[in-house]
């Protein structure tokens, strides 16, 4: 009974705080800049690589984009291995770095502006803050992924690339599963960046640098966890991973905020 | 029940001890003037009360409960240093965010009420970054008043306010205190503080050196006769022979005689030394002078 009441109270508090976070997020220009960048990345990648023509200095043909779905992800070969070239590196996974930067900027602004003084003077529960930030930033991340997808479609059309899923070694279902996997993986990066932002507080550059470093370490696993030819199992695993990271690191962030000075 | 009760509060920043075993009692409904030099630990204490700094030791109770209690925290209004606002948002939007944080139901009505209180209703649409220092302080006070808190913690709220702003501030705090709101206010503008405070706490080196009520302060502040004469040094020497506590104030060019009657002093001076007094007034030691004495004693 107590647990149910606590949970109900938690969701009540989360609702009011989430309202504040969403209000704030969409009232400041940073989120729109991030949305703009998310849209521009695939357009620029596809259009510019198409105009270069994929020739390296020696005249040999370099790996380049031939199919629009390569901008979303790369299909894994049997055994989960994949080659490392521009098409494997420059895809939707780049967005996770942008998400991490956005998390650090968004949380860092709370500390830099002194907003935390207003907030934590009247709100004692740091877990509410972390949970609300995670949900609000997840919503922003979904928006960024959606805009990237739209950008990839437009960029592919401008560059005249093939839209055939089969040519990219996947199917329509695989592409959907891949995008869903990326969405489920967003909380992993959000929670890592959120923890680092809680540690860095108003020193945004520290949390940004550390988040990017953590992103670098995880970058290779992204292609394996969410390949272009993903299936239901990938989606389930990514969802479980995302949820566990969000809860686990969310608790760590809460402890960090509870045990350290906020100003 | 006390609004704030602190026992043996300690706060260390690495090697430096900012607050050192501080005890403080702020009765409910009091306006508590918290006085101390820069770096004496006032702001650190206030930040600990507000849960913004983690105390290294000691106990803080608000309305008889732990300061960490979420129910207690909802009763606090805070202005620490400067208001925590987003510079690119308007005053109104910033207040909307805080109103939502507090879970206020009639947000717009409440925001209009507090902005009207601080005479800022006409500036609600201004971006916070475009507000002057005085306006920002008023906004900070409005922030603190949102949701009708039962405890106000104000750190240097009068800084940057013009005469009108100070008067408004005085009126608001006095009215709130009459309605039972507890106010903890730190300020270096002791003349203003003296007009409203019902209790005082003087902190030095992170320790509370004196806590008293306004009545106790008044009783502790003797009256003195301040006189100006042509020959100040000779007058001072003559008065020292008769009166126990005589002090000269070089800046004002006057001699002060404590615990004496004005007519007795002037008569004595004329009869014993033949010195005529050009100006004589009876005054009471101000909070500022009392505080300066306390600080001197410490040194």
Interface residues (C-beta under 8 A of the other chain):
Chain A: X16 X17 X19 X20 X23 X24 X27 X28 X29 X109 X113 X114 X115 X116 X117 X118 X119 X120 X121 X122 X123 X124 X125 X258 X259 X260 X261 X262 X263
Chain B: X47 X50 X51 X52 X53 X54 X68 X69 X70 X73 X74 X76 X78 X80 X81 X82 X83 X84 X85 X86 X87 X88 X89 X93 X96 X97 X98 X100 X101 X102 X103 X143 X147 X153
